């Protein structure tokens, strides 16, 4: 199993990757990329690296707008190596109808585990195949695919994202 998360600030990938000592990273990076809710971090899952499309579409349709997006991917081996726990019992909130079950939470996080996650990210970010980036034009294409399939659920989307989809992803007749 693979787990995907979108970075809030794509520049943070380079900062974490280049850090000589993760303990010296700016605190804002922690807030931006590893801000927890109920001691959990939200991810979206897929079975393999060749089939990330549905998880990425679910992520894109759970965000606040259409923009170039940087992701990172971790797998079960890495999760186990770092002693982290995943829980897939909470459905995700996404505008991609029928794909809410792709959501998974990294759970039981504490300060020490956040440091562990940063170490894990430093390792993962060394591998380009685990850090895909979608330019804004590709983000629009993915959302348009969902829209054409009739699977867009605006009720589960942020207000600004709904406006962006209307503006940037019209269906041509």
Secondary structure, 3 states (H helix, E strand, C coil): CEEEEECCCCHHHHHHHHCCCHHHCCHHHHHHHHCCECCEEEEEEECCCCCCHHHHHHHHCCCCCCCCEEEEEEEHHHHHHCCCEEECCCCCCCCECCCHHHEEEEECCCHHHHHHHHHHHHHHCCCHHHCCEECHHHHHHHHHHHHHCCCECHHHCCHHHHHHHHHHCCCCC
